Amino acid sequence: MKTRSPLLIAMTFLTCLSILVPPDVPAQVGMRAGQISRAIPEVAIARGGQNLNAVVKTLVDWGDVVKTGDGGRARVALDDGSVLNVGSSSSLTVTQHNAAAQQTQIELTYGRVRSQVVKQSKPMAKFEIHTSVGVAGVVGTDFFLGYMNGLFQIIVYDGHVRFCNLDGACVDVLAGQIATIRDGHQAPEQPTQATPSELTDATNATSVGGSALTGTLPAHHLTALQIVAVAVSVAVPAVVIPVATRGKRPPAPGNTCQTNPSFC
């Protein structure tokens, strides 16, 4: 009785395994990353050569590309509690999202996204959003990113973000600040205070509705001057308007200053 060679058995096993598991399919593709929690058509998910219509509760897996049309917007609720608000005419890929290990990588191909990231507390935790010219890495914050025509821009609403080019040159962008990377090998511009219109434009560009993102800076980031200005803008009309109109009666129908001066 002949016995089969151990080498022949091993080769047969490997051949069968290669048929069952094609080597060009990454093991992580198909793993759940989160789901669509809000969508304004047109929103689609590109997965394995297919374009799926993305509606509320559509699953988002590793390797999925979330695309929005000219009027479309989407909110992606990741499994670790983080939220991605994707603006119109945008495309991003959820390359990796391991909620247990807090390992997340997003590729923003083009467009706008606002991210509300839960605090990263695990060892070696990371949450990074990459573009072809740079990367934004956070430990728990609320920030906006725009990447169009080679211009990579960030606005931070809360916390701080490490904003780096392809060569590893970085700046720390704090709450209320804006910074830009104009080229993958050009150092990031130093952060400056974002103007109210820049903050508003970034909020409006990624607003999907609902209450997940408020679009305002936390109260503790307001300066004393800003607080005084808000208080004055509310108090002055409340005092001036009653004083200015005191003792004056509204004209009765048909009475005007021209027909009856006593009413003026």
C-alpha positions as MATLAB code, in Angstrom:
seq = 'MKTRSPLLIAMTFLTCLSILVPPDVPAQVGMRAGQISRAIPEVAIARGGQNLNAVVKTLVDWGDVVKTGDGGRARVALDDGSVLNVGSSSSLTVTQHNAAAQQTQIELTYGRVRSQVVKQSKPMAKFEIHTSVGVAGVVGTDFFLGYMNGLFQIIVYDGHVRFCNLDGACVDVLAGQIATIRDGHQAPEQPTQATPSELTDATNATSVGGSALTGTLPAHHLTALQIVAVAVSVAVPAVVIPVATRGKRPPAPGNTCQTNPSFC';
ca = [
       0.000    0.000    0.000;
       1.414    3.339   -1.061;
       1.377    6.314    1.317;
       0.984    9.836    0.039;
       3.896   12.210    0.389;
       3.405   14.864    3.127;
       4.598   17.475    0.608;
       1.934   16.426   -1.884;
      -0.743   16.630    0.818;
       0.417   20.119    1.839;
       0.425   21.360   -1.762;
      -3.078   19.987   -2.325;
      -4.335   21.749    0.823;
      -2.806   25.097   -0.183;
      -4.300   24.827   -3.655;
      -7.771   24.275   -2.240;
      -7.301   27.137    0.203;
      -6.290   29.531   -2.573;
      -9.491   28.695   -4.433;
     -11.686   29.291   -1.387;
      -9.950   32.539   -0.282;
      -8.703   34.665   -3.197;
      -5.460   36.427   -2.248;
      -6.590   39.795   -3.640;
      -9.512   40.168   -1.167;
      -8.383   41.964    2.015;
      -9.558   40.204    5.160;
     -11.026   43.391    6.658;
     -13.327   44.227    3.725;
     -16.929   43.563    4.699;
     -16.435   44.181    8.417;
     -19.033   46.552    9.850;
     -17.944   50.128   10.621;
     -21.308   51.768   11.314;
     -24.460   52.828    9.500;
     -26.149   55.734    7.755;
     -28.195   57.529   10.412;
     -29.445   60.369    8.211;
     -29.427   60.963    4.462;
     -30.528   63.656    2.039;
     -30.640   62.209   -1.494;
     -28.480   61.717   -3.471;
     -26.309   59.399   -1.326;
     -24.699   56.167   -2.510;
     -22.293   53.562   -1.169;
     -19.782   51.984   -3.540;
     -19.047   48.425   -2.402;
     -17.262   45.738   -4.382;
     -18.072   47.196   -7.783;
     -21.687   47.949   -6.863;
     -23.381   51.288   -6.216;
     -25.961   50.965   -3.442;
     -28.606   53.553   -2.678;
     -27.853   54.734    0.874;
     -30.857   55.314    3.114;
     -31.231   55.449    6.885;
     -29.911   52.278    8.590;
     -27.873   51.216    5.541;
     -24.768   49.478    6.907;
     -21.346   50.983    6.240;
     -18.514   48.436    6.066;
     -14.736   48.673    5.952;
     -13.715   49.621    2.434;
     -17.059   51.281    1.588;
     -17.011   54.560   -0.329;
     -19.695   57.028    0.757;
     -20.599   59.391   -2.084;
     -22.955   62.387   -2.093;
     -24.360   64.167   -5.141;
     -24.719   67.904   -5.696;
     -27.628   68.151   -3.270;
     -26.926   65.068   -1.192;
     -25.662   64.868    2.375;
     -25.139   61.974    4.762;
     -24.539   61.298    8.421;
     -22.480   58.198    9.195;
     -22.780   56.927   12.768;
     -19.636   54.912   13.471;
     -19.773   52.019   15.927;
     -17.524   53.740   18.498;
     -20.011   56.631   18.823;
     -18.210   59.031   16.477;
     -20.214   60.844   13.801;
     -19.277   61.891   10.257;
     -21.401   64.560    8.578;
     -20.628   64.389    4.854;
     -21.364   67.479    2.768;
     -22.623   67.564   -0.808;
     -20.416   66.581   -3.765;
     -18.120   64.579   -1.514;
     -16.489   61.148   -1.495;
     -14.853   59.369    1.450;
     -13.745   55.820    2.163;
     -13.974   54.132    5.557;
     -10.626   52.379    5.261;
     -10.616   51.090    8.840;
     -12.819   51.352   11.917;
     -12.103   49.080   14.863;
     -14.378   50.381   17.599;
     -12.938   48.133   20.318;
      -9.321   49.139   19.676;
     -10.254   52.708   18.631;
      -8.383   52.431   15.349;
      -9.990   54.508   12.598;
      -8.769   55.716    9.223;
     -10.873   57.666    6.736;
      -9.809   58.657    3.203;
     -11.365   61.921    2.015;
     -11.022   61.841   -1.775;
     -12.731   65.199   -2.231;
     -15.430   67.338   -0.648;
     -16.311   68.296    2.917;
     -16.853   66.393    6.145;
     -17.432   67.411    9.740;
     -16.368   64.879   12.358;
     -17.473   64.581   15.963;
     -15.020   62.093   17.453;
     -15.358   60.355   20.806;
     -12.412   60.588   23.168;
      -9.633   58.214   22.172;
      -8.549   56.447   25.385;
      -7.270   53.033   24.275;
      -3.529   52.313   23.982;
      -2.331   53.183   20.450;
      -5.769   54.666   19.661;
      -5.990   56.792   16.519;
      -8.599   58.576   14.458;
      -7.159   59.919   11.213;
      -8.615   61.470    8.087;
      -6.273   61.319    5.093;
      -6.187   63.207    1.802;
      -3.628   63.123   -0.993;
      -1.817   66.126    0.538;
      -2.055   65.568    4.289;
      -3.666   64.018    7.335;
      -5.666   65.205   10.347;
      -5.260   63.168   13.523;
      -7.355   63.653   16.660;
      -7.834   62.302   20.173;
     -11.459   63.391   20.581;
     -12.887   66.569   19.120;
     -15.315   68.276   16.731;
     -13.864   69.599   13.495;
     -14.529   70.356    9.818;
     -12.359   69.339    6.860;
     -12.592   70.516    3.283;
     -10.497   69.136    0.433;
     -11.073   70.540   -3.049;
      -8.759   71.436   -5.934;
      -5.711   70.380   -3.922;
      -6.530   72.714   -1.012;
      -6.850   70.965    2.386;
      -8.502   73.094    5.079;
      -9.483   72.490    8.693;
     -11.671   74.350   11.171;
     -11.794   73.092   14.767;
     -14.942   73.612   16.820;
     -13.830   71.839   19.997;
     -10.637   70.132   21.236;
      -7.524   70.183   19.063;
      -6.279   68.448   15.920;
      -2.789   67.556   14.707;
      -2.719   68.767   11.085;
       0.172   67.376    9.008;
       1.449   67.351    5.423;
       2.867   64.295    3.655;
       6.379   64.982    4.991;
       5.249   64.967    8.618;
       5.370   68.742    9.148;
       2.526   69.450   11.592;
       0.676   72.208   13.401;
      -1.733   71.956   16.335;
      -5.072   73.552   15.501;
      -7.134   74.567   18.533;
     -10.827   75.309   19.044;
     -11.994   78.263   16.951;
      -8.962   78.160   14.641;
      -8.508   77.526   10.921;
      -5.466   76.213    9.027;
      -4.648   75.207    5.451;
      -2.294   72.862    3.592;
      -1.802   73.983   -0.003;
       0.613   71.263   -1.110;
       1.566   67.854    0.227;
       5.196   68.927    0.624;
       4.569   72.505    1.756;
       4.415   73.154    5.503;
       0.917   73.762    6.880;
       0.044   77.419    7.343;
       0.025   78.586   10.945;
      -3.457   78.429   12.459;
      -5.438   81.675   12.766;
      -8.741   82.564   14.375;
     -11.625   81.532   12.150;
     -14.048   84.314   11.272;
     -17.765   83.982   12.101;
     -18.541   83.614    8.376;
     -15.971   80.800    8.009;
     -17.478   78.966   10.978;
     -20.993   79.430    9.614;
     -20.060   78.369    6.070;
     -18.361   75.200    7.337;
     -21.378   74.334    9.498;
     -23.883   74.940    6.703;
     -21.811   72.958    4.183;
     -22.109   69.768    6.254;
     -25.441   70.215    8.009;
     -27.667   67.151    7.614;
     -30.314   68.202   10.132;
     -31.077   66.735   13.541;
     -29.188   67.396   16.756;
     -25.961   65.373   16.396;
     -23.940   68.499   15.586;
     -24.882   71.900   16.944;
     -22.702   74.028   14.690;
     -21.630   76.385   17.465;
     -18.551   76.756   19.591;
     -18.924   75.700   23.234;
     -19.712   78.614   25.562;
     -16.358   78.435   27.348;
     -14.601   79.365   24.088;
     -16.346   82.760   23.935;
     -14.151   85.668   24.962;
     -15.277   88.177   27.607;
     -15.700   90.797   24.873;
     -17.949   88.471   22.861;
     -20.094   87.739   25.923;
     -20.499   91.475   26.649;
     -21.408   92.131   23.007;
     -24.124   89.474   23.074;
     -25.517   90.818   26.346;
     -25.619   94.387   25.019;
     -27.297   93.308   21.757;
     -30.099   91.745   23.807;
     -30.416   94.346   26.584;
     -30.330   97.573   24.564;
     -33.414   96.911   22.407;
     -35.306   95.756   25.506;
     -34.691   99.140   27.201;
     -34.651  101.571   24.294;
     -37.769  100.423   22.454;
     -40.193  100.773   25.417;
     -38.744  104.203   26.339;
     -38.952  105.473   22.783;
     -42.593  104.448   22.425;
     -43.793  105.384   25.946;
     -46.806  107.719   25.958;
     -47.547  107.228   22.290;
     -50.740  105.596   21.169;
     -50.897  103.571   17.974;
     -52.925  105.416   15.333;
     -56.452  104.217   14.882;
     -57.441  102.970   11.442;
     -57.653  105.895    9.075;
     -55.625  108.223   11.359;
     -52.192  109.302   10.193;
     -49.775  112.095   11.072;
     -51.066  114.032    8.099;
     -54.780  113.744    8.966;
     -54.482  114.027   12.754;
     -51.172  115.395   14.156;
     -52.240  114.583   17.749;
     -51.531  110.927   17.081;
     -47.886  111.564   16.168;
];
